[in-house]
Amino acid sequence: MLSFFQTESPYAIKIEAVDEIFQVGKIVDGFLIGEEVYLGGMAILKKAIQVDTQREVLLKIPRVGKDQPVENLICFETELTIMRSLDSPYVPRFIAGGNMALNPYIAMEKVPGTSLESMILIEKQLPIDRVITIAINLAKAIQTLHHQEVIHLDLKPDNILIDQDLQTYIIDFGLAHHSRYPDLLAEEMRKGIGSAPYISPEQIAGVRNDLRSDIFSVGVILYEILTGSLPFDNPQTLNGLKKRFWSQPIPPRAIRKDTPAWLQEIILRCMEPFAKDRFQSATHLRQLLREPEAVKLTERAHRMTPLSAWESFRCWLKVAGYEPSPILKSSTIYEQAPLMVVAIDMSSGNVEMFERMQRAALNIMRVFPEGRISCIHILGNTPSFEGTREIDSTSGIFRSHLVRLMDWAKPLQMSIERISYHVLESMDPATRIIEFARDNDASVILIGASKEIPNRVVPWRSIMTKVVEESSCSVHIVRI
């Protein structure tokens, strides 16, 4: 594993393996750990009892260790940040969150209901009146998210709970985007991610800040619960995913004759490949679901057969060189709450540099009381072969560096809404710092420079020099 430097950081602290922390019968932060109720690809759900209230809750714990991808930790941090900020009756209430070093978990209320996926497996096609009710309630739930500047980006039947009154609850915000917080997944994964059957075309193209992506997913979900089929199947390759850029699904009315024309119009419009052609808000979608007479019927409503080969080819030509629809972006947040990227090497062992960078960060934040900080550390690479211990695994190494960054930032006393931590992997640290700052509209980069350890990109050029020369924002250099 390479980094800026190779000596051990004085900020390193010993961390216990996640599996050892959350064993059944232990008490963690006042929660009595119970049995596992769900094992997902990125996290585990366990029952727990809040000791002081005797209330039953759910704990979500990231999967860390051998063969576990780094995405698990990134998604956990994303969900923890977003759930802390959310206030919606259609999302499980956030109760508490654990420290990444000592006990990473999210404690949330246990909401009633079963997953929409379970309903589909049992019934395959839901009655039309129930489809409409679920659609109305789902649009309302999404509306509350979008009003709080949260885009879910992973809406699917597995992440929607339905109670006996058909009220919907949305869970799993590991892939979500919040406009006021740095997007960890956009910064660190830098590729389209989501669930293959439900992901929008612009997500495939790497766009994560368009709320209309959730509208696309709603269309896929409604199609599935109405027809019992997926409109674009379940592709496992990039070319398969891109088929939704130009293909049209079999019209719902061709599968299910009792589908109202207005409902087909809504569903197919939700799944338009260009976001500008969909409904532009969940509010508008909900309004039309409640007032079908207001739905303007187009040729979508009257489709009864799939496209011919010639028509499919014409659609393919139309979207060749697909470019996502433009997003109107407000500059208000950028001006009132500028982002400062602190590029700090936690393995350098340079205590004087750490302390000077802390003082510099504090001074800059005094000028911008609503400003935000992203602390980043660059790894050159991770082990080719993982050990059996968590600390010897890729995800374990990332966790340990995240903890070091958090420990360095403690003297800043920043609220959790104003600071984030990122471990990035790159053999070219300077370029990665520049890209990170650019992708997040950073106002300033704070970086250290030492004559003793010059951090050369090439013999005649340092990392600091490259960042200064090529960054599109201001660069504040801390020298020793």
N, C-alpha and C positions, 0 to 999 in steps of 0.2 A: 504494500500500500504506500503510495506516494502522497505527499502533501506539500505545502509551501516549504516547510521545514520538517525535521525529523525528531527533534528532541521532545521530551514529554512536557505537557502543559502543567503548570502548577494549579490550574483550575480543574484538573481531572479529579473526579470523585468516584468512589467505588459504587457500582450499581448492581442490584440484585436482579437475577433473571426473572422475567415476567411470569413464567410458569410456576416458579417457586413462591412468588408473592401471593398469587390468587388461588391457593389450594383450599378445597372445601373445608369449612370449619374455622378458618382463620378470620380475624376481624381486621379490616383495612379501613381506616378513616371512619370508623363507626358503622361499617357495613359488615354483617356476618355473611361470609361467602357461602353460597349454596351450589347446587348442581348446575352443570352446563345444560342449557336448553337449545342452543343452536351453534353449529360450527360452520362459519362462512369462510370464504377464501381469504379474507383480510382480517377478520375479527371473530372473537368468540363472545356469545351472550351467556351470562350466568345469572341465575336467580340470586337475590341477596335480600337480607332483612336490615333495614335501617334500625339500629339497636335502640336509639332513644325514642323512636315513634312506633316501633314494631311494624312499620309499613313495608310491604313487599315491593321491591324495585328490581330493575334490570341493570346489570353492569355490562358495558361493552368494553372489551379488552383487546388491544391489537395483538395480532399473531407476530411474534418476533422469534428469530432463531434460525437454525439451519434450514436452507431451502425456502425461507420466507422472503418475498420481495420487499424492497425498500418502500414500495408503494403503500404497504400496510401502515407504516408510520406516518407517511405524508397524508394519507386519507384520514387517519385517526386525528392528527393535528387539525386538519381541515374541519372535520365534524365537530371537534371540541370547540374550536373558535366560533363556528356558526351557531351551534346549539346554544352556546352561552348568550348569544345576541338575539336569538329568536323569541318572539312572544306571539304564539299562535295557538288557538284552541284545537288546531288540526295537526299538531306536532307533539310528540311526547314531551312533557315538561322536563327541562334540564334541572337536575337536583344538585349534582356536584361533579367535579372533575379532578383527576389525580395528577400528580407531578410526573413528568416523563422519566425522571431519574428514579424516584422512589416507588411509585405505584400508578402507572398509566391506565386510567379507566375513565369511562363516562357513566355516571349514574343517572338514570332517567326513570320517569314514572312508567308503570306498566299500563298501557291503554287497552281497552276492550276490543274484541273483534278478532277476525281471522284474516289472513292475507287474501287479496283478490286472486292470487295465483291458485290458492286452494279451491276457491269457488269455481274457477275455470276448469280445474281438473275434475271436479265433481259434475258440473252441469254442462261444460263445453260451451253451449250457447245460452246466454242469459235472456230472460224475457225482455222485450223491448222497453216496457215501462221501467224495469229495473235498470237497464242500461242508461236510460235517460236520467234517472234519479242519481245514479252513481256519477254520471258525467257532470251533472250540475254541482254536486257536492265536491267533486274532485277539482273542478274549475274554481270553486270558492276557496278551497284549501290552497291551490296554487296562487290565486290572487293575493292571499295574505302573505305568501312568501315574496312574491314580486314587489309588493308594496314596501317590504323591508329590504329590498335590494338583494334578495337571495334568488339565485337560479339553481334548481335542483340538479339537472343534467343527468340524472339516472332514474327517471320515472319509469317504473315497470310494475307489473302486478305483484311481484315479490315485495316491493317497497311501499305498498298501499294496503292498509288495514281497513276492513269494513266491519262496522258493528251491526247490531240487530236492526237498527233504524236506517241502515245504509249510509250512515255518516262515514266519511273517509278520514284517515289519519296517514300522514306521510312520514316515512322513516328513512334512515340511512342517508346522511348528508356527506358521506365521505368523498364524493366527486363534485360537490356543489361549488358554486362561485358566489362570493359576496363582493359587491362593488367597492366597499369601503376597506376591505382587507386585502393584503397581497394574496394572489392566487398561487398557492403552493404547487398545485398540479400543473398549471400552465408554465410556471417557472422551472419546475424540476423535471417533469416528464416530457414536456414539449412535443406532445403528439395527441391525436384525437383519442379519447378514451370514453367508454360508456358500455352499455349492454347492447350487443350486436343487433338484436331485433328492433330496438327502440331508439337507437341513437340517431340524431338528426344529421343531415348532410353537412351542415356547417361545423358540427362537432368533429366529424370525420376529417374535415379540412383544418382542424385545430382551433376553431373559434369557440371560446368558452364564456363569452360575455353577452350573448344574445338571448334574452328571455323567451324569444319565440322558439328556441330549441325545445323548451318544455311543452309548447303547444304542439309541436310535431309528435312528441312522445305520447301526448294525450290522444292524438288521432290514432296512433298505432294501438294503444290500449283499447280504445273504444271499438276499433275494427275487430280486435281479437275477442272481446267479450260478446260482441254481436254475432260474429260469424264462426267463432271457434278456431279460426286460422290466423296466422301471422301474415301481414300484407307483403313483407319482403323476406319471408322465411327466416332462417337463423344462420346467416353467412359467417364463415370462419376465416375468410381471407379479405384483404383490402379491396380486391377487385369485386368480390361479392358484396361488400358493404357499399361500394360506389354505385352499384346497380340502381339504388334508390334515387340517384341523381337524375335519372332519365326514365326509369320504368314506372308504369302505373300498375297498382295492384288490381286484382280481379274486383270489379265493383261489388260492394256488399249486397246489392239487390240481386245480383246474379247468383249469389250463394243462398241468400235468405229473402224470399219473395215478399215477406211482410214488412221489410224495411221501408220506412217512409222516405220519400224522395228528399225531404228537407234534411233528414238525419244523414243520408248519404252525402249530401252537399257539404254538411259540416265536417264529417269525418275526412272526406277526400281533400277538402280545403286545408284542414289541419296538417295534412301530409304533403303539401306542395314542396317541391325541392328547394325553391327560393323562399327565404323567410318573408320577404316583402309581399308574397302572394298568400300567406296564411292570415289567420286572425292575428291582429297586432297586440292583443292583450287577452289575458284570461277573463277579465271583466266583460269584454265584448262577447267572448265565447259563451260565458255563462248566461248573459242576457238573451242570446239567440236560442240557447237550449231551453230557456224558460218561456220564450215567445216564438215558437216555430213559424208563426204566420209572418214574422218579420224577416225570415231568411230569404234572401234573394237567390232564386234557383238559376243555375247556369247549366251548361252542358254536363257538368259533373253529376248533377242530380239525376240525369236521364241515362247515364251510361249503364249498359246491360251486358256488355261483352268486353273482354280484354282487348288491348290494342293489337292491331295487325302488325305483321313484321315490318311493313313499310312505315306505319305510324310510329312504331317503336324506334325505327332508325331515324326518323325526323326528330323525335324527342331527344335522341342521343346527340344529334348534331346541334340541337338547341343548347344543350348544357356542356358541350365540348369546351374544355378549358374553364370548368366551373369556378366562379368567383362568388364567395358568400355575399349576401345582401349587406349594404352598408348599415352601420349602427351609429345612431346619433349619440355623441358622447358629450356630456356636460363637463366644463372645465372647473366647475365650482369646487369639487372635492380636491382637485389638484392644487388649486390656489389656497384653499383654507386649511387643508391638511396635507402638506407636502410630505413626500416619502424620502427618507434618508437611508441609503444602503451603507451599512457598516461592514466592510470586508476585513475580517480579522482572522488571523491564523492561530487557532487555539493550540497548535502543537509546537509553537515556537519557543515557549518557555521564557519569553521576554516580558517579565513582570512590569518593567518600566513602561514599555510600549502599551501593554494592556491598560495600565492606569491612566496614561496620557490620552488614550483613545476614549476611555470612559469620561474624562473631564471634557474633552472636545465634544463628544456626543451630548453631554448635559448642557454645554454652552449653546450649542446650535438649537437644541430643543426649547431653550428658554425664549428664543426668538419666535418659535412657532409652537404655542401651547397646545395646538390641535394636531401637531405633526406626528408622523409615524416613523417607526424604525424597522428595517429588516436586517437582522444580523446574519451574515453568511460566512461559511467556511468551505473551502474548496479541497476536495480530495482528488489526488491524481488518478487513483484506481482503487479497486477493492479486491479481496483475495480471489484467486482462481479456484481454490479449493477451500471449502468452509470446514471449520472444526465442529465438534459436537456441542461445544459450549456456545451460549448465545453471544458472548463477547467476541468469539472467533468467527461469527457469521457476518455477512454483508449488512443485514438489517441491524445486527447488534452493534456493529461499528458505527453505523449512521446514528443509532440511538445514543451511543456514548458521546459523539461529537455534538449532537443536539443538546445534551445535558451540559456540556462544557460551555456552549454558547449561552445557555440560560443562566449558568452560574456567573459568567462574566457580566451579564446584563443586570444582575440583581441590584448593584449600587445605583443604577439609573432610576429605579423605582417607577418604572413605566407601567401603566395599567395594561391588562392583557389585551385590550382592544387596540392598543397603539404599538404593539411590538410583535414581531414574528421571527422565527428562527428557521434557517435553511442550510442543509448540508448538500452541496452540489458536487457532482463528479465531472471532472474535465482535466485533460492533459494540458490545457492552455488556460490557466487561471485568469489571466488578464482579459481574454476574450469573453470568458464566461461571466465575469463581473460586469463587463460592459453590456452584454446581452441581457443579463438580469435587470440592470438598471433601466435599460431601454424598454424592455417588455413591460415594466411596471411604472413607466412614466416617473421615474425617480427625479427629484430635484437636485440631489447632491449625493456624491459618493464620499464616504469617509474611509481613508485607507492609510496604513502606516508605512513608513519608509525608514530603513535603518542602514547606515553606512557599513555596519559590521556584517550584516547579512543582507546583501543587496537584492536578493530575489530576481535573478536574471532570467529574462525570457530567452535572450541570446546574449553572448558575451558583452555586446555594446549597448544593450537595452534592457532596462528593468521592467518588472510588472507594473510598478507605479508609473513609469514613463509612458508605457503603452496605454494605461487607463486614462492618464491625463490627455494624451494626444488624440485618442479615438472616442472618448465618451461624449455623448450629446448633452450631458448635464454638467453642472459644476463639480469639481473634485477638491475636497479638502484633505490636505496631506498632513499627517502627524509625523514629525521627525524626532529622532533621538540621536 
